[in-house]
Amino acid sequence: MPQLPATPYPADVRARLDADAKEVIARYPESRSALLPLLHLVQSEEGYVSRTGMAFCAETLGLTTAEVTAVATFYSMYRRKPSGDYQVGVCTNTLCAVMGGDAIFDTLKEHLGVGNSETTEDGKVTLEHIECNAACDFAPVVMVNWEFFDNQTPESATQLVDDLIAGRTVEPTRGAPICSYKETARILAGFPDERPGAVEASGGAGPASLVGLRLSRGEALPKARVVAPRDGRPKDGGPHDPSPSEHLSSHDAPQQTSASDPEHPAGPAAEEGE
């Protein structure tokens, strides 16, 4: 059935969004190029891209609602329904999955009592499985409002969501302190993060991601680390016990959470067709 026209924003909200949108559009030679940040802007208002938000973007940029909808439904960062204050994404792409991402995701679903892309009853956490976060050196990776939590286990991820729900402070492995999803959306729209120290805390790639770059520059690297294989048999020199400052990749200390563990060999359990 045809839908009724989207409900307009209240006058005060519309005036505020109009002012912000004008600032965003001024950054681009063509106004329609501002669609992506404007979608983040309306998402910062309601926590998702509503029909009202898409109608606002279309009217402001002189586009059709079909053109705006096509973009809003293409990118996964734009939510199409109300979601939680914290978007908890578990990478289940290949490397994170075999390093324990699948186990983390299953644990959190059971612990929170929600499925994929569902939100807890208190509106705090939306859980979802996500594709590669380009942080394979630190697999398995969990993200909260797009900030990295590296080298996770089912236990650490469970503690993480419990802390978020309880309102306790959580610190990402790399990046700025955690803020609400609406606040994150406004930052993604191109507005400055006004929180003291937040910009300075933002980080880039971790040390494990930069080894190849350092080798290409001919820089000397620390002595090779020796770690124990998954079967627990020590190699020469015994396993490496990293200091907290090293922030090593989970590949240096594999987690016994993956279905690829030697105790759970991969491969078909039966011939094809059986």
Number of C-alpha atoms within 10 A of each C-alpha: 3 4 5 6 9 13 11 13 14 8 9 9 11 13 12 10 18 14 10 15 22 14 13 20 19 11 12 11 9 10 16 17 14 20 24 17 21 30 27 26 30 25 27 21 17 16 24 24 24 22 17 16 24 25 22 25 26 20 12 17 19 11 16 13 15 12 12 21 16 10 14 21 13 9 10 9 16 20 18 15 13 16 21 22 23 25 21 26 24 30 28 26 18 14 18 29 22 19 29 27 29 23 20 27 26 15 17 22 15 10 12 18 12 17 17 14 18 19 23 16 12 9 14 18 24 23 25 22 19 17 13 15 18 12 22 22 22 25 30 34 30 31 20 25 20 19 22 21 24 23 28 23 23 19 11 13 21 17 13 21 22 15 13 18 16 10 10 11 11 16 14 17 16 16 19 20 17 20 19 16 22 22 20 23 26 21 17 18 23 15 16 11 16 9 10 8 11 15 14 9 12 13 11 9 12 18 14 18 17 12 13 11 10 13 11 9 9 9 10 8 9 6 6 7 12 16 20 17 13 14 10 9 11 14 11 9 10 12 17 14 11 12 8 7 6 10 15 19 20 20 16 19 18 19 18 15 18 20 17 15 17 11 11 9 10 10 7 7 8 7 6 6 4 5
